[in-house]
Amino acid sequence: MVECDLTTRFCFLRWCAIYELKLFYYESPRSEIPNGVIDLRGAMVKKCSNPKFGFEIETGEERRVIEDWTH
């Protein structure tokens, strides 16, 4: 997936996993330690209309768009 920070406008190719209401993102599929974690408790998650295959996560601190780069 491609993760884009809507505040800084930086985008990165990431591998993601959701576990215990947290989205963990990794630099590669072989990475054991995540590059970061987004706590989804209290976050607003919604489907994006653009990109078509993506979703937006908004916490009290940040907004990020996650999109499926395979489409």
Predicted model as a PDB file, atoms N, CA, C, CB and O in Angstrom, pLDDT in the B-factor column:
MODEL        1                                                                  
ATOM      1  N   MET A   1       0.835  -1.167   0.000  1.00 66.00           N  
ATOM      2  CA  MET A   1       0.000   0.000   0.000  1.00 66.00           C  
ATOM      3  C   MET A   1       0.885   1.238   0.000  1.00 66.00           C  
ATOM      4  CB  MET A   1      -0.953  -0.006   1.204  1.00 66.00           C  
ATOM      5  O   MET A   1       2.057   1.193   0.373  1.00 66.00           O  
ATOM      6  N   VAL A   2       0.302   2.314  -0.418  1.00 66.00           N  
ATOM      7  CA  VAL A   2       0.991   3.597  -0.388  1.00 66.00           C  
ATOM      8  C   VAL A   2       0.375   4.417   0.732  1.00 66.00           C  
ATOM      9  CB  VAL A   2       0.891   4.344  -1.767  1.00 66.00           C  
ATOM     10  O   VAL A   2      -0.842   4.597   0.791  1.00 66.00           O  
ATOM     11  N   GLU A   3       1.221   4.907   1.613  1.00 66.00           N  
ATOM     12  CA  GLU A   3       0.765   5.733   2.728  1.00 66.00           C  
ATOM     13  C   GLU A   3       1.153   7.172   2.425  1.00 66.00           C  
ATOM     14  CB  GLU A   3       1.378   5.253   4.093  1.00 66.00           C  
ATOM     15  O   GLU A   3       2.316   7.469   2.151  1.00 66.00           O  
ATOM     16  N   CYS A   4       0.171   8.059   2.476  1.00 65.00           N  
ATOM     17  CA  CYS A   4       0.421   9.475   2.234  1.00 65.00           C  
ATOM     18  C   CYS A   4      -0.005  10.274   3.454  1.00 65.00           C  
ATOM     19  CB  CYS A   4      -0.326   9.965   0.969  1.00 65.00           C  
ATOM     20  O   CYS A   4      -1.135  10.153   3.928  1.00 65.00           O  
ATOM     21  N   ASP A   5       0.906  11.088   3.953  1.00 68.00           N  
ATOM     22  CA  ASP A   5       0.601  11.973   5.075  1.00 68.00           C  
ATOM     23  C   ASP A   5       0.042  13.256   4.486  1.00 68.00           C  
ATOM     24  CB  ASP A   5       1.874  12.252   5.970  1.00 68.00           C  
ATOM     25  O   ASP A   5       0.750  13.969   3.774  1.00 68.00           O  
ATOM     26  N   LEU A   6      -1.196  13.557   4.767  1.00 65.00           N  
ATOM     27  CA  LEU A   6      -1.843  14.727   4.170  1.00 65.00           C  
ATOM     28  C   LEU A   6      -1.324  16.037   4.753  1.00 65.00           C  
ATOM     29  CB  LEU A   6      -3.344  14.644   4.363  1.00 65.00           C  
ATOM     30  O   LEU A   6      -1.545  17.100   4.172  1.00 65.00           O  
ATOM     31  N   THR A   7      -0.644  15.976   5.884  1.00 69.00           N  
ATOM     32  CA  THR A   7      -0.075  17.180   6.472  1.00 69.00           C  
ATOM     33  C   THR A   7       1.226  17.548   5.777  1.00 69.00           C  
ATOM     34  CB  THR A   7       0.158  16.990   7.973  1.00 69.00           C  
ATOM     35  O   THR A   7       1.424  18.700   5.391  1.00 69.00           O  
ATOM     36  N   THR A   8       2.118  16.567   5.616  1.00 71.00           N  
ATOM     37  CA  THR A   8       3.434  16.832   5.020  1.00 71.00           C  
ATOM     38  C   THR A   8       3.474  16.569   3.518  1.00 71.00           C  
ATOM     39  CB  THR A   8       4.485  15.987   5.701  1.00 71.00           C  
ATOM     40  O   THR A   8       4.401  17.013   2.841  1.00 71.00           O  
ATOM     41  N   ARG A   9       2.483  15.855   2.990  1.00 69.00           N  
ATOM     42  CA  ARG A   9       2.385  15.479   1.564  1.00 69.00           C  
ATOM     43  C   ARG A   9       3.439  14.451   1.140  1.00 69.00           C  
ATOM     44  CB  ARG A   9       2.521  16.722   0.694  1.00 69.00           C  
ATOM     45  O   ARG A   9       3.667  14.272  -0.056  1.00 69.00           O  
ATOM     46  N   PHE A  10       4.085  13.773   2.095  1.00 73.00           N  
ATOM     47  CA  PHE A  10       5.029  12.712   1.763  1.00 73.00           C  
ATOM     48  C   PHE A  10       4.272  11.410   1.579  1.00 73.00           C  
ATOM     49  CB  PHE A  10       6.113  12.567   2.858  1.00 73.00           C  
ATOM     50  O   PHE A  10       3.311  11.136   2.298  1.00 73.00           O  
ATOM     51  N   CYS A  11       4.712  10.594   0.600  1.00 74.00           N  
ATOM     52  CA  CYS A  11       4.099   9.292   0.351  1.00 74.00           C  
ATOM     53  C   CYS A  11       5.175   8.218   0.375  1.00 74.00           C  
ATOM     54  CB  CYS A  11       3.343   9.282  -1.002  1.00 74.00           C  
ATOM     55  O   CYS A  11       6.293   8.428  -0.096  1.00 74.00           O  
ATOM     56  N   PHE A  12       4.816   7.050   0.936  1.00 70.00           N  
ATOM     57  CA  PHE A  12       5.758   5.950   1.074  1.00 70.00           C  
ATOM     58  C   PHE A  12       5.065   4.640   0.762  1.00 70.00           C  
ATOM     59  CB  PHE A  12       6.362   5.919   2.485  1.00 70.00           C  
ATOM     60  O   PHE A  12       3.889   4.455   1.076  1.00 70.00           O  
ATOM     61  N   LEU A  13       5.809   3.723   0.136  1.00 74.00           N  
ATOM     62  CA  LEU A  13       5.320   2.369  -0.083  1.00 74.00           C  
ATOM     63  C   LEU A  13       5.448   1.619   1.236  1.00 74.00           C  
ATOM     64  CB  LEU A  13       6.108   1.645  -1.235  1.00 74.00           C  
ATOM     65  O   LEU A  13       6.535   1.564   1.811  1.00 74.00           O  
ATOM     66  N   ARG A  14       4.354   1.042   1.722  1.00 77.00           N  
ATOM     67  CA  ARG A  14       4.334   0.380   3.024  1.00 77.00           C  
ATOM     68  C   ARG A  14       3.587  -0.949   2.945  1.00 77.00           C  
ATOM     69  CB  ARG A  14       3.688   1.291   4.080  1.00 77.00           C  
ATOM     70  O   ARG A  14       2.726  -1.145   2.088  1.00 77.00           O  
ATOM     71  N   TRP A  15       3.930  -1.842   3.843  1.00 82.00           N  
ATOM     72  CA  TRP A  15       3.193  -3.069   4.060  1.00 82.00           C  
ATOM     73  C   TRP A  15       2.509  -2.918   5.402  1.00 82.00           C  
ATOM     74  CB  TRP A  15       4.123  -4.338   4.013  1.00 82.00           C  
ATOM     75  O   TRP A  15       3.141  -2.525   6.383  1.00 82.00           O  
ATOM     76  N   CYS A  16       1.228  -3.224   5.454  1.00 84.00           N  
ATOM     77  CA  CYS A  16       0.425  -2.913   6.638  1.00 84.00           C  
ATOM     78  C   CYS A  16      -0.208  -4.156   7.235  1.00 84.00           C  
ATOM     79  CB  CYS A  16      -0.655  -1.907   6.290  1.00 84.00           C  
ATOM     80  O   CYS A  16      -0.463  -5.145   6.548  1.00 84.00           O  
ATOM     81  N   ALA A  17      -0.456  -4.077   8.544  1.00 88.00           N  
ATOM     82  CA  ALA A  17      -1.194  -5.111   9.269  1.00 88.00           C  
ATOM     83  C   ALA A  17      -2.008  -4.423  10.351  1.00 88.00           C  
ATOM     84  CB  ALA A  17      -0.230  -6.193   9.882  1.00 88.00           C  
ATOM     85  O   ALA A  17      -1.532  -3.487  10.992  1.00 88.00           O  
ATOM     86  N   ILE A  18      -3.230  -4.884  10.555  1.00 88.00           N  
ATOM     87  CA  ILE A  18      -4.063  -4.360  11.630  1.00 88.00           C  
ATOM     88  C   ILE A  18      -4.135  -5.427  12.710  1.00 88.00           C  
ATOM     89  CB  ILE A  18      -5.496  -3.965  11.116  1.00 88.00           C  
ATOM     90  O   ILE A  18      -4.469  -6.582  12.447  1.00 88.00           O  
ATOM     91  N   TYR A  19      -3.814  -5.014  13.937  1.00 92.00           N  
ATOM     92  CA  TYR A  19      -3.820  -5.921  15.073  1.00 92.00           C  
ATOM     93  C   TYR A  19      -4.219  -5.139  16.312  1.00 92.00           C  
ATOM     94  CB  TYR A  19      -2.435  -6.598  15.261  1.00 92.00           C  
ATOM     95  O   TYR A  19      -3.638  -4.096  16.610  1.00 92.00           O  
ATOM     96  N   GLU A  20      -5.210  -5.644  17.031  1.00 95.00           N  
ATOM     97  CA  GLU A  20      -5.697  -5.022  18.268  1.00 95.00           C  
ATOM     98  C   GLU A  20      -5.975  -3.515  18.111  1.00 95.00           C  
ATOM     99  CB  GLU A  20      -4.680  -5.237  19.381  1.00 95.00           C  
ATOM    100  O   GLU A  20      -5.501  -2.697  18.900  1.00 95.00           O  
ATOM    101  N   LEU A  21      -6.751  -3.175  17.081  1.00 92.00           N  
ATOM    102  CA  LEU A  21      -7.173  -1.804  16.791  1.00 92.00           C  
ATOM    103  C   LEU A  21      -6.007  -0.851  16.529  1.00 92.00           C  
ATOM    104  CB  LEU A  21      -7.994  -1.279  17.933  1.00 92.00           C  
ATOM    105  O   LEU A  21      -6.108   0.348  16.786  1.00 92.00           O  
ATOM    106  N   LYS A  22      -4.905  -1.391  16.017  1.00 92.00           N  
ATOM    107  CA  LYS A  22      -3.763  -0.565  15.623  1.00 92.00           C  
ATOM    108  C   LYS A  22      -3.323  -0.978  14.228  1.00 92.00           C  
ATOM    109  CB  LYS A  22      -2.585  -0.701  16.640  1.00 92.00           C  
ATOM    110  O   LYS A  22      -3.287  -2.166  13.908  1.00 92.00           O  
ATOM    111  N   LEU A  23      -2.992  -0.002  13.405  1.00 89.00           N  
ATOM    112  CA  LEU A  23      -2.472  -0.267  12.071  1.00 89.00           C  
ATOM    113  C   LEU A  23      -0.957  -0.124  12.142  1.00 89.00           C  
ATOM    114  CB  LEU A  23      -3.096   0.704  10.998  1.00 89.00           C  
ATOM    115  O   LEU A  23      -0.433   0.961  12.391  1.00 89.00           O  
ATOM    116  N   PHE A  24      -0.269  -1.227  11.920  1.00 92.00           N  
ATOM    117  CA  PHE A  24       1.189  -1.249  11.918  1.00 92.00           C  
ATOM    118  C   PHE A  24       1.643  -1.158  10.472  1.00 92.00           C  
ATOM    119  CB  PHE A  24       1.754  -2.538  12.617  1.00 92.00           C  
ATOM    120  O   PHE A  24       1.094  -1.847   9.611  1.00 92.00           O  
ATOM    121  N   TYR A  25       2.639  -0.318  10.186  1.00 85.00           N  
ATOM    122  CA  TYR A  25       3.161  -0.274   8.829  1.00 85.00           C  
ATOM    123  C   TYR A  25       4.661  -0.523   8.824  1.00 85.00           C  
ATOM    124  CB  TYR A  25       2.844   1.071   8.175  1.00 85.00           C  
ATOM    125  O   TYR A  25       5.402  -0.083   9.704  1.00 85.00           O  
ATOM    126  N   TYR A  26       5.079  -1.260   7.778  1.00 89.00           N  
ATOM    127  CA  TYR A  26       6.442  -1.775   7.677  1.00 89.00           C  
ATOM    128  C   TYR A  26       7.076  -1.324   6.363  1.00 89.00           C  
ATOM    129  CB  TYR A  26       6.453  -3.317   7.782  1.00 89.00           C  
ATOM    130  O   TYR A  26       6.378  -1.047   5.387  1.00 89.00           O  
ATOM    131  N   GLU A  27       8.395  -1.256   6.353  1.00 85.00           N  
ATOM    132  CA  GLU A  27       9.124  -0.847   5.154  1.00 85.00           C  
ATOM    133  C   GLU A  27       9.102  -1.929   4.076  1.00 85.00           C  
ATOM    134  CB  GLU A  27      10.561  -0.504   5.511  1.00 85.00           C  
ATOM    135  O   GLU A  27       9.073  -1.623   2.884  1.00 85.00           O  
ATOM    136  N   SER A  28       9.115  -3.195   4.499  1.00 85.00           N  
ATOM    137  CA  SER A  28       9.091  -4.296   3.539  1.00 85.00           C  
ATOM    138  C   SER A  28       8.300  -5.461   4.137  1.00 85.00           C  
ATOM    139  CB  SER A  28      10.540  -4.743   3.160  1.00 85.00           C  
ATOM    140  O   SER A  28       8.050  -5.482   5.342  1.00 85.00           O  
ATOM    141  N   PRO A  29       7.909  -6.422   3.313  1.00 84.00           N  
ATOM    142  CA  PRO A  29       7.152  -7.553   3.840  1.00 84.00           C  
ATOM    143  C   PRO A  29       7.983  -8.429   4.780  1.00 84.00           C  
ATOM    144  CB  PRO A  29       6.623  -8.392   2.696  1.00 84.00           C  
ATOM    145  O   PRO A  29       7.425  -9.234   5.525  1.00 84.00           O  
ATOM    146  N   ARG A  30       9.289  -8.283   4.754  1.00 90.00           N  
ATOM    147  CA  ARG A  30      10.167  -9.079   5.621  1.00 90.00           C  
ATOM    148  C   ARG A  30      10.537  -8.358   6.919  1.00 90.00           C  
ATOM    149  CB  ARG A  30      11.433  -9.444   4.872  1.00 90.00           C  
ATOM    150  O   ARG A  30      11.175  -8.943   7.795  1.00 90.00           O  
ATOM    151  N   SER A  31      10.144  -7.104   7.042  1.00 90.00           N  
ATOM    152  CA  SER A  31      10.469  -6.330   8.242  1.00 90.00           C  
ATOM    153  C   SER A  31       9.775  -6.924   9.462  1.00 90.00           C  
ATOM    154  CB  SER A  31      10.062  -4.854   8.064  1.00 90.00           C  
ATOM    155  O   SER A  31       8.604  -7.300   9.406  1.00 90.00           O  
ATOM    156  N   GLU A  32      10.510  -7.001  10.556  1.00 91.00           N  
ATOM    157  CA  GLU A  32       9.940  -7.501  11.803  1.00 91.00           C  
ATOM    158  C   GLU A  32       9.528  -6.374  12.735  1.00 91.00           C  
ATOM    159  CB  GLU A  32      10.928  -8.406  12.502  1.00 91.00           C  
ATOM    160  O   GLU A  32       8.632  -6.543  13.561  1.00 91.00           O  
ATOM    161  N   ILE A  33      10.173  -5.236  12.606  1.00 94.00           N  
ATOM    162  CA  ILE A  33       9.879  -4.077  13.451  1.00 94.00           C  
ATOM    163  C   ILE A  33       9.142  -3.043  12.602  1.00 94.00           C  
ATOM    164  CB  ILE A  33      11.194  -3.469  14.071  1.00 94.00           C  
ATOM    165  O   ILE A  33       9.639  -2.653  11.545  1.00 94.00           O  
ATOM    166  N   PRO A  34       7.962  -2.589  13.047  1.00 93.00           N  
ATOM    167  CA  PRO A  34       7.215  -1.610  12.247  1.00 93.00           C  
ATOM    168  C   PRO A  34       7.896  -0.246  12.215  1.00 93.00           C  
ATOM    169  CB  PRO A  34       5.806  -1.462  12.792  1.00 93.00           C  
ATOM    170  O   PRO A  34       8.562   0.160  13.167  1.00 93.00           O  
ATOM    171  N   ASN A  35       7.709   0.449  11.095  1.00 87.00           N  
ATOM    172  CA  ASN A  35       8.177   1.837  10.980  1.00 87.00           C  
ATOM    173  C   ASN A  35       7.301   2.769  11.801  1.00 87.00           C  
ATOM    174  CB  ASN A  35       8.190   2.287   9.508  1.00 87.00           C  
ATOM    175  O   ASN A  35       7.742   3.833  12.235  1.00 87.00           O  
ATOM    176  N   GLY A  36       6.056   2.360  12.009  1.00 87.00           N  
ATOM    177  CA  GLY A  36       5.142   3.184  12.769  1.00 87.00           C  
ATOM    178  C   GLY A  36       3.852   2.459  13.068  1.00 87.00           C  
ATOM    179  O   GLY A  36       3.571   1.386  12.534  1.00 87.00           O  
ATOM    180  N   VAL A  37       3.078   3.076  13.938  1.00 90.00           N  
ATOM    181  CA  VAL A  37       1.802   2.507  14.374  1.00 90.00           C  
ATOM    182  C   VAL A  37       0.788   3.641  14.433  1.00 90.00           C  
ATOM    183  CB  VAL A  37       1.933   1.784  15.771  1.00 90.00           C  
ATOM    184  O   VAL A  37       1.081   4.722  14.943  1.00 90.00           O  
ATOM    185  N   ILE A  38      -0.398   3.388  13.911  1.00 87.00           N  
ATOM    186  CA  ILE A  38      -1.501   4.344  14.025  1.00 87.00           C  
ATOM    187  C   ILE A  38      -2.569   3.700  14.895  1.00 87.00           C  
ATOM    188  CB  ILE A  38      -2.078   4.747  12.609  1.00 87.00           C  
ATOM    189  O   ILE A  38      -3.115   2.654  14.545  1.00 87.00           O  
ATOM    190  N   ASP A  39      -2.864   4.322  16.028  1.00 89.00           N  
ATOM    191  CA  ASP A  39      -3.894   3.816  16.924  1.00 89.00           C  
ATOM    192  C   ASP A  39      -5.255   4.147  16.316  1.00 89.00           C  
ATOM    193  CB  ASP A  39      -3.750   4.424  18.361  1.00 89.00           C  
ATOM    194  O   ASP A  39      -5.575   5.315  16.094  1.00 89.00           O  
ATOM    195  N   LEU A  40      -6.048   3.122  16.051  1.00 90.00           N  
ATOM    196  CA  LEU A  40      -7.342   3.316  15.393  1.00 90.00           C  
ATOM    197  C   LEU A  40      -8.485   3.560  16.378  1.00 90.00           C  
ATOM    198  CB  LEU A  40      -7.664   2.115  14.541  1.00 90.00           C  
ATOM    199  O   LEU A  40      -9.599   3.875  15.960  1.00 90.00           O  
ATOM    200  N   ARG A  41      -8.223   3.417  17.684  1.00 90.00           N  
ATOM    201  CA  ARG A  41      -9.269   3.707  18.671  1.00 90.00           C  
ATOM    202  C   ARG A  41      -9.600   5.189  18.626  1.00 90.00           C  
ATOM    203  CB  ARG A  41      -8.825   3.288  20.103  1.00 90.00           C  
ATOM    204  O   ARG A  41      -8.719   6.033  18.792  1.00 90.00           O  
ATOM    205  N   GLY A  42     -10.845   5.500  18.406  1.00 89.00           N  
ATOM    206  CA  GLY A  42     -11.289   6.883  18.331  1.00 89.00           C  
ATOM    207  C   GLY A  42     -11.009   7.551  16.998  1.00 89.00           C  
ATOM    208  O   GLY A  42     -11.384   8.706  16.797  1.00 89.00           O  
ATOM    209  N   ALA A  43     -10.356   6.846  16.082  1.00 90.00           N  
ATOM    210  CA  ALA A  43     -10.051   7.414  14.764  1.00 90.00           C  
ATOM    211  C   ALA A  43     -11.272   7.295  13.855  1.00 90.00           C  
ATOM    212  CB  ALA A  43      -8.827   6.702  14.124  1.00 90.00           C  
ATOM    213  O   ALA A  43     -12.104   6.404  14.021  1.00 90.00           O  
ATOM    214  N   MET A  44     -11.358   8.202  12.902  1.00 89.00           N  
ATOM    215  CA  MET A  44     -12.384   8.105  11.865  1.00 89.00           C  
ATOM    216  C   MET A  44     -11.725   7.491  10.645  1.00 89.00           C  
ATOM    217  CB  MET A  44     -13.020   9.508  11.531  1.00 89.00           C  
ATOM    218  O   MET A  44     -10.726   8.004  10.140  1.00 89.00           O  
ATOM    219  N   VAL A  45     -12.292   6.386  10.175  1.00 85.00           N  
ATOM    220  CA  VAL A  45     -11.779   5.708   8.989  1.00 85.00           C  
ATOM    221  C   VAL A  45     -12.881   5.723   7.958  1.00 85.00           C  
ATOM    222  CB  VAL A  45     -11.310   4.245   9.304  1.00 85.00           C  
ATOM    223  O   VAL A  45     -14.006   5.306   8.235  1.00 85.00           O  
ATOM    224  N   LYS A  46     -12.559   6.210   6.750  1.00 85.00           N  
ATOM    225  CA  LYS A  46     -13.586   6.238   5.701  1.00 85.00           C  
ATOM    226  C   LYS A  46     -12.974   5.915   4.355  1.00 85.00           C  
ATOM    227  CB  LYS A  46     -14.280   7.608   5.650  1.00 85.00           C  
ATOM    228  O   LYS A  46     -11.789   6.145   4.113  1.00 85.00           O  
ATOM    229  N   LYS A  47     -13.808   5.379   3.492  1.00 82.00           N  
ATOM    230  CA  LYS A  47     -13.398   5.037   2.137  1.00 82.00           C  
ATOM    231  C   LYS A  47     -13.195   6.312   1.340  1.00 82.00           C  
ATOM    232  CB  LYS A  47     -14.440   4.124   1.454  1.00 82.00           C  
ATOM    233  O   LYS A  47     -13.964   7.265   1.463  1.00 82.00           O  
ATOM    234  N   CYS A  48     -12.163   6.321   0.531  1.00 78.00           N  
ATOM    235  CA  CYS A  48     -11.887   7.482  -0.315  1.00 78.00           C  
ATOM    236  C   CYS A  48     -12.552   7.308  -1.673  1.00 78.00           C  
ATOM    237  CB  CYS A  48     -10.366   7.688  -0.483  1.00 78.00           C  
ATOM    238  O   CYS A  48     -12.637   6.196  -2.196  1.00 78.00           O  
ATOM    239  N   SER A  49     -13.010   8.386  -2.225  1.00 72.00           N  
ATOM    240  CA  SER A  49     -13.509   8.332  -3.598  1.00 72.00           C  
ATOM    241  C   SER A  49     -12.344   8.514  -4.575  1.00 72.00           C  
ATOM    242  CB  SER A  49     -14.599   9.418  -3.834  1.00 72.00           C  
ATOM    243  O   SER A  49     -12.407   8.055  -5.715  1.00 72.00           O  
ATOM    244  N   ASN A  50     -11.301   9.176  -4.129  1.00 67.00           N  
ATOM    245  CA  ASN A  50     -10.095   9.354  -4.929  1.00 67.00           C  
ATOM    246  C   ASN A  50      -8.905   9.335  -3.987  1.00 67.00           C  
ATOM    247  CB  ASN A  50     -10.143  10.681  -5.757  1.00 67.00           C  
ATOM    248  O   ASN A  50      -8.760  10.299  -3.235  1.00 67.00           O  
ATOM    249  N   PRO A  51      -8.053   8.345  -3.957  1.00 60.00           N  
ATOM    250  CA  PRO A  51      -7.977   7.235  -4.904  1.00 60.00           C  
ATOM    251  C   PRO A  51      -9.117   6.247  -4.703  1.00 60.00           C  
ATOM    252  CB  PRO A  51      -6.641   6.518  -4.770  1.00 60.00           C  
ATOM    253  O   PRO A  51      -9.648   6.099  -3.602  1.00 60.00           O  
ATOM    254  N   LYS A  52      -9.479   5.580  -5.785  1.00 66.00           N  
ATOM    255  CA  LYS A  52     -10.629   4.688  -5.775  1.00 66.00           C  
ATOM    256  C   LYS A  52     -10.456   3.533  -4.798  1.00 66.00           C  
ATOM    257  CB  LYS A  52     -10.874   4.151  -7.161  1.00 66.00           C  
ATOM    258  O   LYS A  52     -11.414   3.130  -4.139  1.00 66.00           O  
ATOM    259  N   PHE A  53      -9.243   2.997  -4.700  1.00 70.00           N  
ATOM    260  CA  PHE A  53      -8.984   1.849  -3.840  1.00 70.00           C  
ATOM    261  C   PHE A  53      -8.192   2.290  -2.613  1.00 70.00           C  
ATOM    262  CB  PHE A  53      -8.222   0.747  -4.612  1.00 70.00           C  
ATOM    263  O   PHE A  53      -7.068   1.838  -2.396  1.00 70.00           O  
ATOM    264  N   GLY A  54      -8.775   3.163  -1.822  1.00 77.00           N  
ATOM    265  CA  GLY A  54      -8.066   3.653  -0.650  1.00 77.00           C  
ATOM    266  C   GLY A  54      -9.003   4.009   0.479  1.00 77.00           C  
ATOM    267  O   GLY A  54     -10.225   3.979   0.337  1.00 77.00           O  
ATOM    268  N   PHE A  55      -8.403   4.348   1.604  1.00 80.00           N  
ATOM    269  CA  PHE A  55      -9.172   4.825   2.738  1.00 80.00           C  
ATOM    270  C   PHE A  55      -8.380   5.889   3.467  1.00 80.00           C  
ATOM    271  CB  PHE A  55      -9.536   3.669   3.686  1.00 80.00           C  
ATOM    272  O   PHE A  55      -7.156   5.964   3.356  1.00 80.00           O  
ATOM    273  N   GLU A  56      -9.095   6.708   4.210  1.00 83.00           N  
ATOM    274  CA  GLU A  56      -8.492   7.806   4.950  1.00 83.00           C  
ATOM    275  C   GLU A  56      -8.643   7.537   6.441  1.00 83.00           C  
ATOM    276  CB  GLU A  56      -9.139   9.164   4.562  1.00 83.00           C  
ATOM    277  O   GLU A  56      -9.704   7.116   6.903  1.00 83.00           O  
ATOM    278  N   ILE A  57      -7.586   7.781   7.178  1.00 85.00           N  
ATOM    279  CA  ILE A  57      -7.602   7.645   8.634  1.00 85.00           C  
ATOM    280  C   ILE A  57      -7.365   9.026   9.219  1.00 85.00           C  
ATOM    281  CB  ILE A  57      -6.520   6.616   9.138  1.00 85.00           C  
ATOM    282  O   ILE A  57      -6.376   9.688   8.906  1.00 85.00           O  
ATOM    283  N   GLU A  58      -8.289   9.453  10.076  1.00 87.00           N  
ATOM    284  CA  GLU A  58      -8.130  10.741  10.738  1.00 87.00           C  
ATOM    285  C   GLU A  58      -8.174  10.530  12.244  1.00 87.00           C  
ATOM    286  CB  GLU A  58      -9.228  11.744  10.285  1.00 87.00           C  
ATOM    287  O   GLU A  58      -9.175  10.075  12.798  1.00 87.00           O  
ATOM    288  N   THR A  59      -7.062  10.872  12.894  1.00 86.00           N  
ATOM    289  CA  THR A  59      -7.005  10.837  14.346  1.00 86.00           C  
ATOM    290  C   THR A  59      -7.052  12.291  14.805  1.00 86.00           C  
ATOM    291  CB  THR A  59      -5.707  10.086  14.876  1.00 86.00           C  
ATOM    292  O   THR A  59      -7.127  13.195  13.973  1.00 86.00           O  
ATOM    293  N   GLY A  60      -7.009  12.523  16.073  1.00 83.00           N  
ATOM    294  CA  GLY A  60      -6.987  13.896  16.556  1.00 83.00           C  
ATOM    295  C   GLY A  60      -5.711  14.625  16.186  1.00 83.00           C  
ATOM    296  O   GLY A  60      -5.662  15.854  16.247  1.00 83.00           O  
ATOM    297  N   GLU A  61      -4.666  13.881  15.798  1.00 79.00           N  
ATOM    298  CA  GLU A  61      -3.359  14.463  15.522  1.00 79.00           C  
ATOM    299  C   GLU A  61      -2.999  14.537  14.048  1.00 79.00           C  
ATOM    300  CB  GLU A  61      -2.323  13.690  16.228  1.00 79.00           C  
ATOM    301  O   GLU A  61      -2.220  15.405  13.656  1.00 79.00           O  
ATOM    302  N   GLU A  62      -3.544  13.651  13.216  1.00 80.00           N  
ATOM    303  CA  GLU A  62      -3.100  13.597  11.829  1.00 80.00           C  
ATOM    304  C   GLU A  62      -4.160  12.998  10.915  1.00 80.00           C  
ATOM    305  CB  GLU A  62      -1.819  12.795  11.724  1.00 80.00           C  
ATOM    306  O   GLU A  62      -5.111  12.361  11.367  1.00 80.00           O  
ATOM    307  N   ARG A  63      -3.968  13.221   9.604  1.00 79.00           N  
ATOM    308  CA  ARG A  63      -4.792  12.605   8.563  1.00 79.00           C  
ATOM    309  C   ARG A  63      -3.867  11.885   7.607  1.00 79.00           C  
ATOM    310  CB  ARG A  63      -5.668  13.664   7.811  1.00 79.00           C  
ATOM    311  O   ARG A  63      -2.851  12.433   7.178  1.00 79.00           O  
ATOM    312  N   ARG A  64      -4.220  10.655   7.274  1.00 77.00           N  
ATOM    313  CA  ARG A  64      -3.423   9.873   6.325  1.00 77.00           C  
ATOM    314  C   ARG A  64      -4.338   9.174   5.346  1.00 77.00           C  
ATOM    315  CB  ARG A  64      -2.535   8.846   7.057  1.00 77.00           C  
ATOM    316  O   ARG A  64      -5.454   8.779   5.685  1.00 77.00           O  
ATOM    317  N   VAL A  65      -3.849   9.027   4.125  1.00 73.00           N  
ATOM    318  CA  VAL A  65      -4.558   8.266   3.102  1.00 73.00           C  
ATOM    319  C   VAL A  65      -3.738   7.027   2.816  1.00 73.00           C  
ATOM    320  CB  VAL A  65      -4.791   9.111   1.799  1.00 73.00           C  
ATOM    321  O   VAL A  65      -2.531   7.101   2.591  1.00 73.00           O  
ATOM    322  N   ILE A  66      -4.408   5.885   2.829  1.00 73.00           N  
ATOM    323  CA  ILE A  66      -3.778   4.606   2.504  1.00 73.00           C  
ATOM    324  C   ILE A  66      -4.456   4.108   1.236  1.00 73.00           C  
ATOM    325  CB  ILE A  66      -3.905   3.554   3.695  1.00 73.00           C  
ATOM    326  O   ILE A  66      -5.681   4.000   1.177  1.00 73.00           O  
ATOM    327  N   GLU A  67      -3.645   3.803   0.214  1.00 71.00           N  
ATOM    328  CA  GLU A  67      -4.239   3.316  -1.025  1.00 71.00           C  
ATOM    329  C   GLU A  67      -3.554   2.051  -1.498  1.00 71.00           C  
ATOM    330  CB  GLU A  67      -4.168   4.380  -2.105  1.00 71.00           C  
ATOM    331  O   GLU A  67      -2.369   1.835  -1.245  1.00 71.00           O  
ATOM    332  N   ASP A  68      -4.315   1.221  -2.186  1.00 69.00           N  
ATOM    333  CA  ASP A  68      -3.814  -0.032  -2.745  1.00 69.00           C  
ATOM    334  C   ASP A  68      -3.105   0.303  -4.051  1.00 69.00           C  
ATOM    335  CB  ASP A  68      -4.974  -1.074  -2.971  1.00 69.00           C  
ATOM    336  O   ASP A  68      -3.749   0.686  -5.027  1.00 69.00           O  
ATOM    337  N   TRP A  69      -1.781   0.160  -4.075  1.00 62.00           N  
ATOM    338  CA  TRP A  69      -1.000   0.522  -5.248  1.00 62.00           C  
ATOM    339  C   TRP A  69      -1.055  -0.515  -6.353  1.00 62.00           C  
ATOM    340  CB  TRP A  69       0.415   0.749  -4.857  1.00 62.00           C  
ATOM    341  O   TRP A  69      -0.504  -0.291  -7.431  1.00 62.00           O  
ATOM    342  N   THR A  70      -1.716  -1.664  -6.108  1.00 57.00           N  
ATOM    343  CA  THR A  70      -1.791  -2.713  -7.136  1.00 57.00           C  
ATOM    344  C   THR A  70      -2.896  -2.428  -8.149  1.00 57.00           C  
ATOM    345  CB  THR A  70      -2.027  -4.082  -6.484  1.00 57.00           C  
ATOM    346  O   THR A  70      -2.968  -3.099  -9.179  1.00 57.00           O  
ATOM    347  N   HIS A  71      -3.764  -1.438  -7.877  1.00 49.00           N  
ATOM    348  CA  HIS A  71      -4.861  -1.128  -8.814  1.00 49.00           C  
ATOM    349  C   HIS A  71      -4.512   0.079  -9.636  1.00 49.00           C  
ATOM    350  CB  HIS A  71      -6.183  -0.887  -8.067  1.00 49.00           C  
ATOM    351  O   HIS A  71      -5.302   0.501 -10.480  1.00 49.00           O  
TER     352      HIS A  71                                                      
ENDMDL                                                                          
END                                                                             
